[in-house]
Amino acid sequence: MAIKTFDGTKIPTTADGGAALAAFLREKRADSHFWQDEVTGAYHVLGYAQTRGILHDPTHFSSDFSHLVPESTEPGLRDHVNLGTIDPPKHRKYRSLVNQAFTPKVIAGMESRMAAVTDRLLGALDGLDEFDLVTNFASPLPAIVTAELLGVPAEDHSLFRTWAQVATGGAFDNPIGELNEVTVPESVSETFNQMREYLLEVAKERRKDPRNDLISRMIAAEIDGERLSDAEVYGLAASILIGGQVSTTVLLGNALVALGGRPDAERDLRADPSLIPGFLDETLRYYPPVVFAYRLAKNGAELDGTPVTDGTPVISWVMSANRDEATFPHSETFDLRRDPNPHLSFGHGIHYCLGAPVLRMESRIAVAKLLERYATIECRNVDYHETPGVLGVRSIDLVVGRA
Ligand code: HEM
C-alpha cells in the first residue's frame, strides 16, 4: 500500500482535552496506518501493531537526537545522560546500572512513605471545599516522591518542580516533525547547571557516606567491573528527576477528569477500590500523557515496504495506537474493566518507562485516598495544556464534600 501524504501543520492540539486530536487520528487511521507529512517529510504511524513494532526496533528507529542539538559547553547539559535518548549498546549499560538501583523491593518499600506524603498534602487542604488539584496536590506529590526516591531532602521539592517544568518545556513547544533546528534556551541550560551542582554535591556525600537511596545504589551498582562516574550519576538522576514529574501530574489530573464525567465509574470505584489500578490503566490508554514517541530512521529502515531515508523523523502516535479497534474492541469506550489493556502509554521495548511501577503505586494511592476522603468530588474549570505532545490537565478545580 502506498504511504499517503497530508499536511501535518493541520494536526489539532490537545487544548480541548484530546477530543479533536483523537477524531483526527481516527479518520486518518481508517485510511492508512502510515502517513507522510508533505511539508516536513516526517512519517506518522497510526496503527497499534505498527507503533509497537517501531518502538521494538531500535536498530532501524533511533532515539538518539544528539547530532541535532548543538554540542553544549554548559556542564549541566554536557553531562546530562537522558536514558530516553540513547541507543544501544550504550543504553543497555546505563539502563542495567539504573535497574540495579530501581528494584521491585526498593519500590515496594516506598509504599508507606507515599501514603504518608499523600495524607499530608490532603490534610493541608482540610477545611477547603474547593481547590486546584494541580497546584495543591498533583504537582507537589511527584516532586516529593521523586526527591525521596533519589534520597535528597523532600523540602527541596519546589526546586525539583521548577527544574522539571523548565526542562520539559520543549515538549510543550516543539512543532511536530521539525527536528532539524533544535536550540536550547538559556533558561534551560541554566536549570541543568543548577541541577548538576546540586546532584553532584549529593553524589559526593553519598560516596563518602552511603544511605538507603537511589543515588547511593547507583554509585554502588557495577556491570562488568564498570561503575558510574559522579557526572554519570548526575546525568541519570536528572533523567529520573525530569522524566517522572510532569507526566505524573498530568495523569492525576486526567484521572479526575475521567471520573468527573463518568458517575458510574466513580460509583464502581467507591464500591470496589480494587478496580483502581484497572481504572488508571484505562485512563492512561484513553488519555495518554505522552501522546507520541519520536524516532529517527536509520540503517535503511522501511515502513510498509517503503524505504525511509536515514535521519527522517518517524512519529509514532501512542494515542492513535491506544484506540486501534484491531487491538482494543470498542476502543472509543472508556471501560475501567478493560482486560487485557496492552496500551502503549509507557512506551514499549528497551525504552519502556522506568518509572511505571512507581507511578502505578503513587497514582493508586492518590486516587484511593481522594475517594476515601471526599464523599463527593466535582470537577470545574478544567484547563488543558495546549501542545502537540502532552495530553493533560494544566489546572482543575475540585469542589469536594466530606462524608
Ligand atoms: C504518567 C506517568 C508517566 C508516563 C505516561 C511516562 C511515559 C513514558 C514513556 C512513553 C517513555 C518511553 C519514551 C520513548 O520510548 O520514547 C518513558 C520513559 C522513561 N520514563 Fe516515564 N512516564 C511516566 C512516569 C515516569 C516516572 C514516575 C519516572 C521516574 C521515576 C519515569 C522515568 C522514565 C525514564 C527514566 C524513561 C527512559 C527509560 C529508557 O529510555 O530506558 N517516568 N516514560
Residues whose N, C-alpha, C, O or C-beta is under 5 A from the ligand:
A	BS01	HEM	L83 G84 R95 S239 I240 G243 G244 S247 T248 L251 P289 V290 A293 Y294 L344 S345 F346 G347 I350 H351 Y352 C353 L354 G355 A356 V358 L359
